[in-house]
Every structure is written in structure tokens, then in C-alpha cells.
Amino acid sequence: MKGMGKLLGRSILGVGILSGLILLPNGSHAQQLPGAPGGAIRYPIAGQPPLTFDMAQKATNFFSWVLDAPLTAEQRQHIQESLAESWAAGRQDDIRSALQIIQLNDQVTLTKTPTEREVIRQTLQPQFIAQMRAQANSDFALWVLGIYDAAHKPIASGNPPLTDKVVDAYVAYVSFLSYQAMGSTWSWKGPGSFHDAVAQPIIAAYPKMSAEQQAAMAQVPLQWAQLNDAWPKTPLAVRQQLCAQLRPAVQQVLDGLSQSAAAAAAAEPQGQPGSADQLAKKLNNQMMVNSFMASSMTKINTMITTGRPVF
């Protein structure tokens, strides 16, 4: 993706800057905010350049966008007060950092397509969150993780914990490949929903996965974003070759999912949990799906980087 590598590098730097730029509340402001009794902000705030309300909004929106998490009015106000204090105190390092973040926000928002923006976010977010989790004694890290974890609640234990975002990306990836490989008339024939047939075994298996497998699962949202962006840009002949190559494996996975879902439905009366045998079948079926996903992702990533499928 032209220019993406440079922008990602600068974006990662910009996200790292956030930890030094945003000050945590301490009950009192180090400096009274300009022209504002009680700490309210009145724009513009003098500086080079002056801080405007639009600039403060852009920096705040970038932070919220990276986390893929809505901010409360209080959290947004806190970030903007931190920016205002930096300008009022003339802290040039903070001002330069804020300007870089604002510039990055403009670049991502104005020059990138929605699919390109999602690739950037899915690249930045795991790195930023990993930085925060590694700083267990940092008040700022705890503040960030509180926002992130509230928006991305864990649904299975692990390192990192499994979230709906990862599961939904995984299901979307399998669904997309199914439609592409089997044709637009393909439909799920098993009992229940396709989402549950793929998702429930993942959730059950995740705590038992190895550290490498859990780390690979955490990459699925990025890989799904990359596929979403690259697929329409890939020559039709290349896509057709890849679909033909994946079709037998896709059919095997779909057959296994359907059989597993049917067996589980027959063995689990309403409201009753499945047997140990049924759970084992789900886990075995998930191993098959994981193997298929690993193989298909390798082939698709090669297609993305080289423009041709792997045979």
C-alpha cells in the first residue's frame, strides 16, 4: 500500500506520544486554564500555533479512534484540559507532540480509504495496548486500559484475553472465504447460526490454546482488515486462482462445522450443557478450522504482498 509503511511508523510514534501528553487528574490544575473560571476552557489559547477547539477535538478523536472505544464527556474533557494546560504553560515538547498527533489524524482521516484506515488502526492498537499492559504501575496505563477494556470486554481468558472483536473478525474471515470459494449462492446448511457454529468452539478452545496460538488469534482483526483492503485491488484472475485453490479446504471446513453443529444440537437439549465428548468434538473441529485459517492466511498474505497466489 503506497505510503502506508511511512504513515504507520509515524502513527505508532504518535500513539506512543500520548502517554506523555495526557496528564492524569490530580484534583487541581497546575495552571489555571485561560480565561475560564473553574477550569473551563476558552479557545483559542495563545501559542505557536494557537490551540483551537478544532485542534483539541482532532487529538481527542485520534485517541478514541485508536482504542476503538467511545469516550465519556469527562474523559474527553480531561484530554482537552491536558492539551490546554500544555499550551498555557508553553510546554513546547508537548505542543510539538500534540501537533504531530493532529497531523496524523488529518492524514488518516483525509487521505485514506475506510479499509486503509482500519488496517492502520488494527496495526496501531495492539502495539499501544501491549505497551500499556507492560506498564502495570503507570496511572496513565491503567486509565487507558480502563477505557479499552470497558469497550472490549474479555470473553475468554488468555494472553491476550479473547474479545468479541477477535471472534467477530475470525467469523467474518471464514464467512468471506466461504462465499468467495463456494460462490455467492452458498448458504449455511447447519443448525443454528453460522456465527455460533464458528464462534462457540473458539471461545471454548481459547483458554487451552498455546501462547503462540493465542498470539496468532490476536492478529486476526489485522489480517481481516488487510484482506478487506487488498481483495478489491487484486486482479480478478489472481482472486479466481486463489478461490479455486482454497475451495476443497473450505468445503472440508464447512462440512465439519455443519456436522459438529448438528451433533451438538442433537446432544444438547434446551438449556442443558454439552457432554465432555461434545466439547472434545468442538475442540477438534476448531483445530481443523484453525489449521485451515493458518494455511489460507499464509496464502492470502502472499497474494497481498506479491500479487499472485501460492500453488
C-alpha positions in Angstrom: 0.0 0.0 0.0 1.7 3.1 -1.2 2.9 5.4 1.6 1.3 3.2 4.2 4.6 2.0 5.8 5.8 5.5 6.5 2.5 6.6 7.8 2.2 3.6 10.1 5.7 4.3 11.5 4.7 7.9 12.3 1.4 6.8 13.7 2.9 4.4 16.1 5.2 7.1 17.3 2.3 9.4 17.7 0.4 6.9 19.8 3.4 6.4 22.0 3.5 10.2 22.5 0.0 10.1 24.0 1.4 8.6 27.3 3.5 11.7 27.9 1.0 14.2 26.6 -2.1 13.3 28.6 -1.9 14.3 32.2 -3.9 12.4 34.8 -6.3 14.3 37.1 -4.8 15.1 40.4 -7.6 17.2 41.9 -6.1 20.6 41.0 -4.7 22.1 37.8 -1.1 23.0 37.7 -2.1 26.1 35.8 -5.4 27.9 35.6 -6.9 27.4 32.1 -7.0 30.6 30.1 -9.9 33.0 30.7 -12.0 30.3 32.3 -13.3 30.4 35.9 -13.4 27.0 37.5 -11.2 25.4 34.8 -13.4 25.6 31.8 -11.5 26.0 28.5 -11.8 29.1 26.4 -10.4 28.9 22.9 -8.1 29.9 21.2 -5.2 29.5 23.6 -2.1 31.5 22.7 0.9 29.6 21.4 2.7 28.7 18.2 0.3 27.9 16.7 -2.7 28.9 18.9 -4.7 25.9 20.2 -8.2 25.9 18.8 -11.2 23.9 19.7 -11.0 22.0 16.4 -7.4 21.0 17.1 -8.3 19.7 20.6 -11.2 17.7 19.1 -8.9 16.1 16.5 -6.3 15.0 19.1 -9.1 13.6 21.3 -10.8 11.8 18.3 -7.5 10.2 17.3 -7.1 8.8 20.8 -10.6 7.4 20.8 -10.2 6.1 17.3 -7.0 4.2 18.1 -8.7 2.5 21.0 -11.9 1.9 19.1 -13.6 3.0 22.2 -16.2 5.7 22.9 -15.0 8.3 25.4 -17.3 9.7 28.1 -17.7 13.5 28.3 -15.5 13.5 31.3 -12.7 11.6 29.5 -12.9 13.9 26.5 -12.8 16.9 28.8 -9.8 15.6 30.6 -7.8 15.1 27.4 -8.6 18.6 26.2 -7.8 20.1 29.6 -4.4 18.4 29.4 -3.8 19.9 26.0 -4.9 23.3 27.2 -2.6 23.2 30.1 0.4 22.3 27.9 -0.4 25.3 25.7 -1.0 27.7 28.6 2.3 26.6 30.3 4.2 26.9 27.0 5.5 23.3 27.1 7.0 23.1 23.6 7.7 19.4 23.7 4.0 18.7 24.5 2.9 21.1 21.9 5.0 19.6 19.2 3.7 16.1 20.2 0.1 17.3 20.0 0.7 18.9 16.6 2.1 15.6 15.3 -1.0 13.7 16.5 -3.3 16.2 14.9 -1.4 15.9 11.7 -1.6 12.1 11.8 -5.4 12.4 12.5 -5.7 14.5 9.4 -3.7 12.2 7.2 -5.6 9.1 8.3 -9.0 10.8 8.0 -8.5 12.8 4.8 -6.1 10.7 2.7 -7.0 7.1 3.5 -10.0 4.9 2.5 -12.1 3.3 5.2 -10.4 -0.1 4.6 -6.9 1.5 4.8 -7.9 3.3 8.0 -8.9 0.0 9.5 -5.6 -1.6 8.6 -3.8 1.3 10.3 -5.9 1.0 13.4 -5.5 -2.7 13.7 -1.8 -2.2 13.4 -1.5 0.5 16.0 -4.0 -0.7 18.6 -2.4 -4.0 19.6 1.0 -2.3 20.0 -0.4 0.5 22.0 -2.4 -1.8 24.3 0.7 -4.1 24.7 2.7 -1.0 25.8 0.0 -0.1 28.4 -0.3 -3.7 29.8 3.5 -3.8 30.2 3.3 -0.7 32.4 1.4 -2.1 35.3 2.5 0.6 37.7 1.6 3.5 35.4 -1.5 5.5 36.3 -1.8 6.6 32.7 -1.7 2.9 31.5 -4.4 1.9 34.0 -6.5 4.8 32.8 -6.1 3.8 29.1 -6.8 0.1 29.9 -9.9 1.0 31.8 -11.3 2.7 28.7 -10.1 0.0 26.4 -11.3 -3.0 28.5 -14.7 -1.4 29.1 -15.2 -1.3 25.3 -13.6 -4.7 24.6 -14.7 -7.0 27.4 -12.8 -10.3 27.6 -15.0 -13.3 26.8 -12.3 -16.0 27.4 -9.1 -15.9 29.5 -5.7 -15.9 27.9 -2.8 -13.6 26.9 -4.2 -11.5 25.5 -7.7 -12.2 26.6 -10.2 -13.1 23.8 -12.6 -10.4 22.9 -15.7 -10.2 20.7 -13.7 -8.1 18.2 -11.3 -11.0 17.6 -14.1 -13.6 17.3 -16.2 -11.5 15.0 -13.2 -10.9 12.7 -12.5 -14.6 12.7 -16.1 -15.4 11.8 -16.1 -12.7 9.1 -12.9 -14.1 7.6 -14.3 -17.7 7.4 -17.6 -16.4 6.0 -15.9 -14.2 3.4 -13.7 -17.1 2.2 -16.8 -19.4 2.1 -18.7 -17.0 -0.2 -15.7 -16.4 -2.4 -14.6 -20.0 -2.7 -18.1 -21.7 -2.9 -19.9 -18.9 -4.8 -22.4 -16.2 -4.0 -25.3 -18.8 -3.7 -23.6 -20.6 -0.8 -25.6 -20.6 2.4 -25.1 -22.2 5.8 -26.9 -25.5 6.0 -26.2 -26.5 9.6 -28.4 -25.8 12.6 -28.3 -22.5 14.4 -26.3 -19.6 13.1 -23.1 -19.7 11.1 -21.6 -17.2 13.6 -22.3 -19.5 16.6 -21.0 -22.6 14.7 -17.6 -20.9 14.3 -17.5 -18.7 17.4 -18.5 -21.1 20.2 -15.7 -23.6 19.6 -13.2 -20.7 19.5 -14.4 -19.4 22.8 -14.3 -22.9 24.4 -10.9 -23.7 23.0 -9.1 -20.4 23.6 -8.0 -20.9 27.2 -6.4 -24.2 26.2 -4.6 -22.8 23.2 -0.8 -22.3 23.4 0.7 -18.9 23.8 1.6 -18.9 20.1 -1.9 -19.8 19.1 -3.4 -17.1 21.2 -0.9 -14.6 19.8 -1.9 -15.7 16.3 -5.6 -15.2 17.1 -4.9 -11.7 18.3 -3.6 -10.9 14.7 -6.9 -11.9 13.1 -8.5 -8.4 13.1 -5.5 -7.0 11.4 -5.4 -9.9 8.8 -9.1 -9.4 8.2 -8.6 -5.7 7.7 -5.8 -6.3 5.3 -7.8 -8.8 3.3 -10.8 -6.4 3.2 -8.5 -3.7 1.8 -6.4 -5.8 -0.6 -9.1 -8.0 -2.1 -10.8 -5.4 -4.4 -7.4 -4.2 -5.5 -6.2 -7.7 -6.5 -6.6 -8.7 -10.2 -9.6 -10.8 -10.9 -7.6 -13.7 -12.3 -5.5 -13.9 -9.1 -8.6 -13.9 -7.0 -10.1 -16.7 -9.1 -7.0 -18.8 -8.8 -6.8 -18.4 -5.1 -10.5 -19.3 -4.7 -10.1 -22.4 -6.8 -7.1 -23.3 -4.7 -8.9 -22.9 -1.4 -12.2 -24.4 -2.4 -11.5 -28.1 -1.3 -10.3 -26.9 2.1 -13.3 -24.6 2.5 -15.7 -27.4 1.7 -14.0 -29.6 4.3 -14.2 -27.0 6.9 -17.9 -26.2 6.2 -18.8 -29.9 6.3 -17.0 -30.3 9.6 -18.7 -27.2 11.1 -22.1 -28.4 9.9 -21.6 -32.0 11.3 -20.3 -30.6 14.6 -23.2 -28.1 15.0 -25.8 -30.9 14.2 -24.2 -33.3 16.7 -24.1 -30.6 19.3 -27.7 -29.7 18.7 -28.9 -33.3 19.0 -26.9 -34.0 22.2 -27.8 -30.8 24.0 -31.5 -30.4 25.0 -32.6 -26.9 25.6 -30.8 -25.3 28.5 -28.5 -28.3 29.1 -24.7 -28.2 28.7 -23.0 -30.5 26.2 -21.1 -33.6 27.3 -17.4 -33.9 27.5 -17.4 -35.8 24.2 -19.3 -33.0 22.5 -16.8 -30.4 23.9 -14.0 -32.6 22.6 -15.6 -32.7 19.2 -15.9 -28.9 19.2 -12.3 -28.5 20.1 -11.2 -31.0 17.4 -13.3 -29.2 14.9 -11.8 -25.9 15.9 -8.3 -27.3 15.4 -9.4 -28.1 11.8 -10.7 -24.6 11.3 -7.6 -23.1 12.8 -5.4 -25.2 10.5 -7.4 -24.0 7.5 -7.2 -20.4 8.6 -3.5 -20.5 9.1 -3.0 -22.0 5.7 -5.4 -19.6 3.9 -4.0 -16.6 5.7 -0.5 -17.5 4.6 -1.6 -17.8 1.0 -3.7 -14.6 1.1 -0.8 -12.6 2.7 1.4 -13.9 -0.1 -1.1 -12.8 -2.6 -1.3 -9.3 -1.0 2.4 -8.8 -1.0 3.3 -10.4 -4.4 0.1 -10.1 -6.4 -0.1 -13.8 -7.2 -1.5 -16.9 -5.4 0.6 -19.7 -4.0 0.3 -23.1 -5.6 
